[in-house]
Amino acid sequence: MADQDRLGREWVPYPKDWESQAELRVLRAKPGEWDKLPTWRADMTRKGWQLLRVHSDSNELVAIFGKTRRAIPSRNRKE
């Protein structure tokens, strides 16, 4: 089940307008898995993604990676 804010809305770890500007990937980890972030970051960076934000609390670490829509190659285009 998705996390919710105090008003019952689904909690999203980034501003809504980011969705129109970039392709986003959200990676979540429990405290015992936090040491995986450097590996995730290296792997995502190698694939052209940028780490945009990291949020953590006592229950979870959330890392948001993004790639601007201009940087995403079109799958329909022949090269």
Secondary structure, DSSP 8 states (H G I E B T S, - for coil): ---B-TTS-B--SS-TTHHHHEEEEEEEE-GGGGGGHHHHHHHHHHTT-EEEEEEE-SS-EEEEEEEEGGGS--SS---
